[in-house]
């Protein structure tokens, strides 16, 4: 009996050990994960700096100093470029290794290897639209430039030096949660940022949705609901700018678009991705120096998409933010120039209907001839399932994304994707050149290499110059080319030429003494090339320009206040009309109270006000009710944007779309506005009952910063910040200013301020995790430590020295 008990407990202990160290239904092996010696406990950090003052690094040729400030930005001082970027790779990996790995897997279509079947369709989507191939092509371009290639390889070597010293207990927490280990980094993986940012910023299009709408409504109604230009736009390039060149002609052929309905379209980037930037000349500033401000509005995540660096060697002194995993500063400044970017909405993707000869899909029709297709077989390893393959057909336009195996309605739709981002690009070379530029001409020369994603570059220099440039690779198109699905068999639908750099939109030192951009229409109709996109922003740009026109003796604090401006331009143009339509004759007290609250509101979306909550809920209900017809059609259709909707409501009180399909009555605009006002007040009452809180704007809006994996314990909710999506302070529920920067271009020493909603560390176990969020939410900034030698500054809190291991 004693022997039996002994054997029983041995077997039980072994079984428990196996169970605790095996994955069960997506959970990590609990034995390892809960171990106090290896598991998540080891990710808890003490306050302060948790690494040695001196470290020996194999591969370095000379010592490197890394100074850390209050923001925990690494200020890296090296004697040569290779050592500089090797140290950069090391310290970035120390703070953001898991995020870097996640970004690379996302772009290469490899998330299902660690997340499982639920990521498979996402991986297939990313391979089909070409993100993996774009990364490979970018790497080939980088490899052809000896200087940039050496920098990228050194960066990868630094990352791998950090990875190679890790044991399981040192792994970032997310590796332990998902039960996998970090792979070796490579220069190829560093090139993933181009594909990732192109996917986020330049893949938004509406060709198939437009085709559906044109098919259902006809051209007259389509043009009414989706106009290309509106009369009161305030474009990036000032109105009336003339262009002293002869454009390349593109005549519209006398052919029709294929009007076939598409029931389901592929996922698109979030429509709120955008940005603000502006620069003012010394004539408008208190100091006489150029001031520049930039804030990219993107999805708010923990860890943040940005990682701040200060990189200093005998050949450069540059500071700003990078995408973790890449060595070049994308938004920042050096001793002589500063620059920022906002997304420039410009249609970059065209879709072509492909006709295959037969079910084999070996040949397709083009120019009355049959051409061979290319078949690419992609393989997907899946953590919780068998290996999956996907055959992607390629034609000369690009990959056939929609087909019988993916979103193609059982083979009825075969659509090939033509995307500028698929072309070989030299964008990293451009950004590398900008990092080192010392004047406007250097900056302009670097922009010649910039191919995308399309950006509005704002520029300021210590020489007193300001400028905005819209560089990139843009096909010469005839009117409406690429606006709808095109016939892939016709040569007339091809891109025939690209706009030369000398014909790009730009403005330098304009008479108004400022430049700005906020994702609005880039230019007026005097520009001789066809320019189109479906997602222009109509409010932030006008507010920024209205303010800058009247501001003088501007200080850096004024620039910060403008970045945090909460004026709701959209409400100022829509709410008076909505209130005027209300029938107040039968109002009860609660309706009168809200009516008066809205009448008294000054249109600022401040955190502690109720009026913004009432307005936004009312507007949302009105918008949904107005366009309810769009939800009943059997094809994917975009709804008219907010600006067009307001203009239609103002101009037509009997707008046909105002009728609610769910009722027998025929509602007018007035009926709909009155009805949705009552619904909004009822919803607010229910919300208050449910949450037990007052519906002040920041509470009702609930801006949240999610962990990349949407893990609630690692996210932050109810961030107390004002603003909204069409406001300069564009903090919505999950999107907003991902990096705020203000720079003063003083010839005696550049000064800068910055903040972002997160932290340099990506470790949820660190007391510094997300520590900048509160300062970001209140509109406060850190003064950025910068200069020819920061080592003696009292802002330096800790210095780590890297020594060559072989010396």
NUBANU-854527 format. One record per residue (C-alpha): x, y, z. Coordinates in steps of 0.02 Angstrom, whole numbers, padded with zeros to 5 digits, always signed. Each point is the difference from the previous one (the first is absolute). Example, Ala and Ser with C-alpha at 12.3 -4.5 7.8 and 13.67 -1.06 7.14 Angstrom:
% residues 2
+00615-00225+00390
+00069+00172-00033
***
This chain:
% residues 807
+00000+00000+00000
+00141+00124+00044
+00084-00042-00166
-00163+00033-00092
-00024+00169+00086
+00178+00050-00041
-00019-00047-00184
-00171+00087-00006
+00068+00165+00065
+00150-00010-00117
-00119-00024-00149
-00114+00141+00063
+00148+00118+00021
+00063-00042-00175
-00173+00025-00075
-00019+00167+00088
+00172+00053-00061
-00043-00046-00179
-00167+00092+00012
+00077+00156+00074
+00131+00007-00136
-00117-00031-00146
-00113+00121-00091
-00185-00031+00032
-00124+00085-00116
+00107+00152-00033
+00064+00028+00176
+00189+00003+00032
+00081-00148+00091
-00047+00048+00177
+00150-00083+00081
+00124+00110-00090
-00113+00152-00004
-00035-00002+00188
+00175-00048+00053
+00072+00132+00119
+00172-00034-00075
-00042+00005-00186
-00179+00055-00026
-00093+00165-00003
+00065+00047+00173
+00170+00032-00080
-00077+00137-00107
-00037+00108+00151
+00126+00143+00005
+00051+00114+00140
-00008+00187-00022
+00155+00078-00074
+00124-00074-00124
+00014-00188+00005
+00157-00028-00100
+00187+00013+00029
+00099+00160-00023
+00126-00091-00108
-00029-00138-00127
+00114-00090-00121
-00075-00021-00173
+00081-00113-00132
+00023+00084-00167
+00024+00179+00058
+00158+00088-00058
+00001+00137+00133
-00095+00048+00160
-00178+00068-00015
-00086+00109+00130
-00189-00013+00026
-00074+00140+00106
-00178-00015+00065
-00114+00143+00047
-00168+00014+00089
-00094-00068-00151
+00125-00145-00006
+00054+00053-00174
+00170-00074-00045
+00122+00136-00053
+00131-00105-00089
+00173+00071-00030
+00118-00102-00109
+00162+00029-00093
-00065-00074-00163
-00163-00042-00087
+00014-00188+00018
+00023+00004+00188
-00138+00131+00014
-00132-00108-00083
+00059-00161+00079
-00029+00081+00170
-00166+00068-00063
-00057-00175-00046
+00053-00067+00169
-00091+00130+00106
-00156-00003-00109
-00011-00189+00018
+00023+00016+00187
-00155+00109+00008
-00108-00065-00144
+00057-00174-00055
-00170-00084+00000
-00081+00145-00094
+00137-00009-00132
-00031-00187-00021
-00188+00027-00009
+00017+00136-00134
+00112-00112-00105
-00120-00147+00014
-00149+00111-00042
+00081+00064-00159
+00069-00169-00054
-00167-00089+00030
+00066-00109+00141
-00112+00041+00149
-00091-00167-00011
+00164-00086+00045
-00016+00069+00176
-00183+00052+00017
-00081-00145-00093
-00147-00023-00118
-00087+00160+00049
+00141+00098-00085
+00004-00104-00159
-00119+00105-00106
+00094+00156+00055
+00165-00080-00055
-00074-00055-00165
-00066+00177-00029
+00171+00078+00033
+00090-00121-00115
-00130+00023-00138
+00014+00190+00002
+00188-00019-00012
+00072+00060+00168
+00127-00141+00007
+00062+00031-00177
+00007+00187+00030
+00116-00029+00148
+00113-00111-00105
+00004+00130-00140
+00039+00140+00124
+00144-00101+00071
+00071-00025-00175
-00003+00189-00028
+00081+00034+00170
+00134-00131-00037
+00054+00096-00156
+00050+00152+00103
+00163-00038+00094
-00026+00129+00137
-00181-00039+00042
+00030-00187-00017
+00144+00010+00126
-00109+00097+00122
-00143-00124-00015
+00114-00151+00021
+00083+00081+00153
-00171+00032+00076
-00048-00183-00025
+00165-00055+00078
-00038+00105+00153
-00174-00076+00016
+00071-00176-00014
+00134+00037+00128
-00139+00040+00122
-00105-00153-00049
+00148-00119+00017
+00025+00044+00183
-00180-00039+00048
-00065-00152+00092
-00184-00043+00020
-00010+00100+00161
+00059+00156-00094
-00128-00013-00141
-00125+00141-00015
-00166-00049+00079
-00094-00022-00165
+00122-00136-00057
-00043-00096+00158
-00186+00028-00021
+00002-00064-00179
+00132-00132+00041
+00129+00033-00133
+00175+00068-00004
+00075+00147-00095
+00077-00036-00169
+00161+00075-00064
-00025+00175-00070
+00058+00047-00175
+00019+00151-00113
-00145-00073-00100
-00114+00013+00152
+00053+00181+00026
-00073+00036-00172
-00174-00054+00057
-00040+00179+00053
-00025+00055-00180
-00131-00134-00032
-00083+00028+00169
-00015+00188-00021
-00052-00015-00182
-00137-00119+00052
-00058+00118+00137
+00012+00162-00096
-00018-00031-00187
-00109-00153-00027
-00166+00083+00040
-00104+00005-00159
-00183-00016-00052
+00007-00062-00180
-00118-00146+00026
-00115+00096+00118
-00007+00143-00126
-00039-00124-00139
-00142-00073+00103
-00071+00173+00035
+00014+00053-00182
-00089-00159-00054
-00142+00025+00124
-00025+00189-00004
+00062+00056-00171
+00126+00138-00035
-00108+00151+00050
-00040-00061+00176
+00175-00071+00020
+00080+00170-00038
-00121+00084+00121
+00044-00117+00143
+00186-00019-00037
+00065+00163-00076
+00185+00013-00038
+00022+00183+00050
-00103+00120+00103
+00000+00188-00018
+00058+00050+00175
+00151-00113+00014
+00160+00070+00075
+00134-00108-00081
+00177-00041+00055
+00073+00103-00142
-00076+00175+00012
-00141+00037-00121
+00052+00089-00159
+00174-00077-00008
+00056-00009-00182
+00108-00136-00078
+00132+00054-00128
+00017-00163-00096
-00082-00094-00143
-00086-00154+00074
+00001-00174-00077
-00168-00020-00085
-00121-00141+00041
-00162-00001-00100
-00150-00098+00061
-00042-00142-00121
-00176-00024-00063
-00032-00162+00096
-00112-00051+00144
+00046-00071+00168
-00054-00180+00038
-00150+00027+00116
-00003-00165+00093
-00056-00010+00181
+00120-00062+00135
-00084-00063+00158
+00152-00006+00114
+00161+00100-00009
+00164-00029+00091
+00037+00087+00165
+00063+00178-00015
+00114+00105+00112
-00089+00098+00135
-00080+00158-00075
+00062+00109+00144
+00184-00023-00042
+00062+00176-00033
+00107+00141+00070
+00028+00187+00023
+00156+00101-00034
+00042+00183-00020
+00149+00118-00001
+00008+00188+00019
+00130+00122-00065
+00103+00107+00117
-00103+00154-00048
-00146-00075+00098
+00096-00062+00153
+00052+00090+00158
+00181-00056-00014
+00019+00027-00187
+00040-00186-00021
-00097-00126-00103
-00118-00109+00103
-00059-00171-00060
-00131-00119+00071
-00050-00177-00048
-00118-00132+00068
-00041-00161-00093
-00176-00059+00047
+00001-00190+00001
-00069-00145+00100
+00049+00022+00182
+00088-00156+00063
+00110-00065+00137
+00140-00017-00040
-00006+00157-00106
+00036-00009-00186
+00142+00124+00031
+00167-00015+00090
+00099+00160+00032
+00188+00007-00037
+00141+00126+00001
+00139-00058-00114
+00169+00087+00001
+00161-00038-00093
+00132+00105-00090
-00113+00001-00155
-00172+00035+00075
-00097+00063+00150
-00183-00045-00023
-00146-00025+00119
-00179-00057-00020
-00105-00156-00011
+00027-00164-00090
-00109-00152-00027
+00075-00132+00118
+00106-00113-00108
+00061+00134-00120
+00154+00113+00015
-00058+00159-00089
-00091+00144+00086
-00166+00028-00088
-00057+00160+00089
+00127+00113+00084
+00138+00128-00014
+00187+00025-00003
+00116+00149+00027
-00062+00089-00157
-00172-00061-00055
-00161-00072+00069
-00135-00097-00090
-00166-00083+00029
-00126-00098-00101
-00187-00016-00018
-00088-00126-00108
-00043+00071-00171
-00160-00087-00057
+00034-00048-00180
-00073-00150-00090
+00143-00125-00010
-00093-00161-00037
-00095-00049-00158
-00100-00159-00028
-00015-00093-00165
-00129-00132-00047
+00094-00149-00072
-00071-00125-00125
+00081-00173+00008
-00004-00114-00151
-00066-00148+00102
-00007-00072+00175
+00185-00041-00001
+00036+00187+00009
+00160-00030-00099
-00040+00141-00122
-00088+00168+00006
-00064+00121-00132
+00094+00160-00038
-00003+00105-00158
-00095-00136-00095
+00134-00129+00041
+00020-00139+00130
+00149+00021+00116
+00074-00121+00125
-00037+00028+00184
+00126-00027+00139
-00050-00110+00147
+00080+00029+00170
-00031-00131+00134
+00007+00073+00175
+00020-00115+00151
-00067+00040+00174
+00055-00091+00156
-00143+00004+00126
+00031-00019+00187
-00159-00096+00037
-00034-00084-00166
+00072-00077-00158
+00109+00094-00124
-00104+00096-00128
+00045+00051-00178
-00075+00138-00106
+00027+00021-00187
+00010+00182-00053
-00021+00039-00185
+00104+00144-00066
-00030+00096-00161
+00096+00150-00066
-00113+00118+00100
+00044-00087+00162
-00070-00136+00113
-00177-00063-00029
-00058+00030+00178
-00185-00040-00027
-00027-00172-00075
-00090-00163+00032
+00111-00033+00152
-00014+00170+00084
-00144+00126+00004
-00038-00041-00182
-00181-00058+00017
+00037-00176-00064
+00100+00059-00148
-00121+00133-00060
+00125+00136+00045
+00182-00005-00057
+00077+00168+00043
+00184+00042-00018
+00079+00133+00110
+00111+00136-00071
+00083+00093+00144
+00139+00128-00008
+00078-00080+00154
+00032-00159-00102
+00128+00091-00106
+00185+00000+00052
+00024+00144+00120
+00139+00107+00070
-00097+00078+00145
+00124-00057+00134
+00139+00082-00100
-00101+00161-00002
-00025-00002+00189
+00183-00040+00028
+00044+00152-00105
-00121+00111+00095
+00077-00057+00166
+00167+00072-00060
-00063+00153-00096
+00071+00168+00051
-00107+00118-00104
-00151+00013-00114
+00092-00059-00155
+00062-00158+00088
-00178-00033+00059
-00071+00026-00174
+00130-00116-00078
-00042-00136+00126
-00185+00017-00043
+00039-00050-00179
+00023-00176+00068
-00161-00001+00100
-00131-00109-00083
-00132-00030+00133
-00111-00017+00090
-00056+00175-00057
+00039+00128+00134
-00012+00187+00024
+00176+00045+00057
+00014+00157+00105
+00174+00078+00008
+00085+00132+00106
+00181+00053+00013
+00118+00105+00104
+00025+00104-00159
-00180+00062+00019
-00081-00101-00140
-00165-00092+00008
-00079-00113-00130
-00126-00137-00034
+00033-00136-00127
-00113-00140-00064
+00126-00121-00080
-00028-00178-00055
-00030-00112-00148
-00164+00045-00084
-00065-00063-00167
-00064+00125-00127
-00187-00038-00006
-00144+00057-00105
-00155+00064+00094
-00080-00139+00104
+00133-00127-00045
+00015-00115+00150
-00157+00068+00082
-00099-00155-00052
+00038-00181-00042
+00087-00007-00169
+00005-00128-00140
+00166-00090+00016
-00001-00053-00183
+00007+00178-00070
+00164+00092-00028
-00094+00166+00019
-00017-00034+00187
+00188-00018+00027
+00113+00124+00088
+00102+00075-00143
+00117+00122+00090
+00046+00072+00169
-00003+00182+00056
+00180+00068-00002
+00075+00064+00162
+00009+00175-00077
-00191-00003-00014
-00031-00049+00182
-00105+00114+00111
+00099+00110+00119
+00005+00173+00074
+00152+00087+00074
-00002+00157+00106
-00180+00048-00048
-00063+00178+00018
-00113-00049+00145
+00156-00049+00100
-00060-00172+00051
-00027-00173-00075
-00115-00136+00064
-00086-00163-00041
-00132-00107+00083
-00049-00134-00128
-00109+00120-00097
-00007+00017-00189
+00179+00037-00053
-00029+00130-00136
-00131+00098-00096
-00054-00028-00180
+00144+00102-00073
+00117-00148+00024
+00003-00079-00173
-00001-00184+00052
-00149-00104+00054
+00000-00018+00190
-00127-00108+00089
-00035-00085+00165
-00158-00047+00093
+00055+00043+00178
+00050+00183+00011
-00018+00086+00168
-00105+00160-00003
+00016+00078+00173
+00171-00012+00084
+00092+00086-00142
-00121+00146-00003
+00013+00024+00189
+00190-00002-00004
+00006+00125-00143
-00131+00113+00081
+00106+00009+00157
+00168+00022-00086
-00065+00143-00107
-00037+00105+00154
+00140-00058+00115
+00156+00108+00019
+00149+00005+00119
-00023-00187+00009
+00094-00098+00133
+00031-00187+00019
-00138+00000+00132
-00120+00072-00130
+00045-00142-00119
-00035-00125+00138
-00167+00081+00038
-00048-00012-00183
+00046-00184-00004
-00116-00025+00149
-00140+00110-00069
-00171-00077+00036
-00110+00111-00110
-00132-00105-00087
-00012+00080-00172
-00123-00132-00059
-00119+00038+00144
+00012+00186-00034
-00062-00030-00178
-00132-00133+00036
-00074+00030+00173
-00083+00170-00034
-00091-00079-00146
-00050-00151+00103
-00066+00108+00142
-00097+00112-00119
-00094-00153-00065
-00059-00051+00174
-00184+00021+00042
+00009+00067+00178
-00187+00023+00024
-00024-00166+00091
+00167-00006+00092
+00004-00070+00175
+00122+00070+00128
+00141-00124-00037
-00010+00044-00185
+00004+00186+00038
+00151-00025+00112
+00099-00089-00135
-00058+00124-00133
+00065+00145+00106
+00162-00094+00036
+00032-00019-00186
-00048+00181-00039
+00124+00065+00129
+00141-00116-00054
+00153+00086-00074
+00044-00154-00107
+00154-00049+00100
+00009-00186+00041
+00074+00021+00173
+00012-00149+00116
-00124+00059+00134
-00143+00060-00112
-00164-00090-00034
-00045+00090-00162
+00128-00093-00109
-00074-00166+00057
-00178+00054-00042
+00051+00069-00170
+00105-00150-00050
-00131-00128+00047
-00135+00100-00089
+00106+00021-00155
+00045-00186-00006
-00183-00050+00010
-00048+00127-00133
+00137-00061-00117
-00048-00183+00020
-00185+00035-00025
+00030+00111-00151
+00100-00131-00095
-00095-00155+00058
-00038-00043-00182
+00184-00041-00025
-00014-00142+00127
-00134-00090-00101
+00091-00026-00164
+00085-00165-00038
+00168+00078-00040
+00134+00094+00094
-00025+00190-00012
+00081+00144+00093
-00113+00132+00073
+00024+00183-00044
+00123+00086+00115
-00051+00116+00142
+00037+00160-00093
-00104-00047-00151
-00140-00059+00114
-00008+00168+00088
+00002+00095-00164
-00143-00106-00067
-00103+00025+00158
+00025+00188-00011
-00046+00011-00183
-00147-00122-00012
-00133-00011+00136
-00091-00136-00098
+00153-00108-00031
-00062-00168-00063
+00123-00097+00107
-00079+00075+00158
-00142-00128-00009
+00021-00139+00128
-00030-00167-00084
-00064-00084+00160
-00155+00113+00009
-00151+00019-00114
+00008+00190+00005
+00110+00101-00116
+00115+00099+00114
+00076+00169-00044
+00164+00072+00062
-00096+00089+00139
-00085-00162+00053
+00164-00092+00007
+00089+00134+00101
-00141+00010+00127
-00015-00188+00013
+00187-00030+00027
+00010+00140+00130
-00125-00095+00107
+00093-00163-00028
+00164+00079+00049
-00070+00065+00166
-00073-00172+00039
+00167-00082-00038
+00091+00123+00113
-00121-00039+00141
+00028-00187-00025
+00188+00024-00007
-00002+00095+00165
-00105-00135+00082
+00117-00137-00063
+00166+00083+00043
-00049+00098+00154
+00102+00149-00061
-00032+00171-00070
+00017+00007-00189
+00140+00128-00005
+00091-00007-00165
+00158-00096+00048
-00100-00126+00102
-00130-00027-00137
+00129-00007-00139
+00116-00117+00098
+00164+00018-00094
+00096-00161+00025
+00176-00054-00042
-00005-00187-00034
+00141-00122+00013
+00042-00065-00174
-00074-00170+00047
-00155+00085+00074
+00047-00065+00173
-00106+00104+00118
+00119-00008+00152
+00138+00071-00111
-00111+00138-00073
-00058+00167+00069
-00181+00057-00010
-00090+00161+00044
+00145+00112-00044
-00060+00176+00047
+00027+00094-00162
-00109+00115-00105
-00008+00018-00189
-00068-00122-00128
+00032-00067-00174
-00039+00159-00100
+00081+00113+00129
+00182+00057-00002
+00024-00098+00162
-00060-00155-00092
-00015-00115+00151
-00148-00114-00036
-00040-00164+00084
+00154-00095-00056
+00091+00117-00121
+00088+00163+00028
+00165+00096+00007
+00129-00139+00010
+00147+00121+00017
-00005+00187+00030
+00155+00100-00044
+00039+00187-00003
+00170+00063-00058
+00077+00174+00007
+00133+00021-00134
+00116+00117+00094
+00167+00021-00092
+00086+00005+00170
-00071-00169+00048
-00156-00094-00051
-00126-00027+00139
-00143-00125-00003
-00143-00070+00103
-00091-00164-00018
-00113-00131+00078
-00094-00156-00050
-00135-00107+00083
+00106-00142+00063
+00177-00032+00057
+00168-00048-00071
-00012-00168+00088
-00123-00127-00066
+00005-00104+00159
-00168-00002+00094
+00099-00050+00155
+00095+00164+00004
-00057+00143+00112
+00034+00112-00151
-00120-00093-00114
-00112+00133-00077
+00071+00135+00115
-00015+00140-00131
-00188-00024-00028
-00056+00120+00137
+00113+00141-00063
-00058-00032-00179
-00184+00005+00053
+00017+00168+00086
+00092+00078-00148
+00167+00013+00088
+00169-00037-00078
+00177-00050+00047
+00142+00111-00056
+00105-00114-00109
+00182-00012+00046
+00101+00048-00154
+00163+00084-00043
+00178-00033-00061
+00042-00088+00165
-00136-00047+00125
+00113-00100+00116
+00021+00142+00126
-00184+00050+00005
-00092-00012+00165
-00142-00082-00099
+00108-00157-00015
-00056-00123+00134
+00107-00150-00045
+00142-00041-00118
+00045-00172-00064
+00162-00032-00093
+00019-00139-00129
+00178-00063-00021
+00067-00113-00137
+00006-00176+00071
+00167-00040-00078
+00090+00149+00079
***
